[in-house]
């Protein structure tokens, strides 16, 4: 059980975790923005709006993995919801390029965002993150197992089935010609929202330009909708966003946004039954919360 690698194997749960003690005290005591420094130091051109910044405190390094920060905009004071659809579209194009690069070296590419001071976001310059990882994390592994079981049983893609079942039902909150956003009955957080492309596609590398632009538009709709809930009393909504994707073409790319707010001034914490045993309790009706979010999105359009 010696810690000879940042990937530590848990023999009881049969899964890896990342051990990165050098990240404990990153950037404490400084207000300097490393992403603005990319601009002032000439690391990016004067017309560059989105770019990659190598993670200064990477939890993983080659050959185990790689870590990057994805800068959404050169303006330090812009929030994600203040970006235009075209500006977010530019981010999705960079995500696609990054996926193609990292997927050539690693079986898993994790693209995600942590947003909100209440979940300890440490940098306010608009950004997300991305890891290339040499193992498949437990959640993706479990999802892939479901895909393989359904494929072997001749049932087809489980994600396509879920998407079709919620279409036009009360769980859907927004949609466009190529994407749907909904709160399935099994969400863990009251306003947890899943975004699915209508077309069966395994990862960003296989997405067409128009699908990425629709993705940008829908993502903005949902996050702006969060901030309009309860007449803005929950803004800015803290959330965790992650893109689930794999190289296996039987997989179905999808996005999960875990909105941490559950009511004005109240957060949804992962309690003992959830953090220790993985038995989640959602103290709300997904259909009702979908209606609230749907109405909030409608008000801002």
Secondary structure as UniProt FT lines:
FT   STRAND          7..10
FT   TURN            11..14
FT   STRAND          15..18
FT   HELIX           21..23
FT   TURN            24..29
FT   HELIX           34..40
FT   TURN            41..42
FT   TURN            46..47
FT   STRAND          51..54
FT   TURN            56..57
FT   TURN            62..64
FT   STRAND          65..71
FT   TURN            76..77
FT   HELIX           80..82
FT   HELIX           85..103
FT   TURN            104..105
FT   STRAND          108..115
FT   HELIX           117..119
FT   STRAND          127..133
FT   HELIX           138..152
FT   TURN            153..154
FT   HELIX           158..166
FT   TURN            167..168
FT   TURN            170..171
FT   STRAND          172..175
FT   STRAND          179..182
FT   TURN            185..186
FT   TURN            190..191
FT   STRAND          193..197
FT   HELIX           204..206
FT   HELIX           209..228
FT   HELIX           229..232
FT   TURN            233..234
FT   STRAND          239..244
FT   TURN            249..250
FT   STRAND          254..259
FT   STRAND          261..263
FT   TURN            264..265
FT   STRAND          266..267
FT   HELIX           272..275
FT   TURN            276..277
FT   HELIX           286..300
//
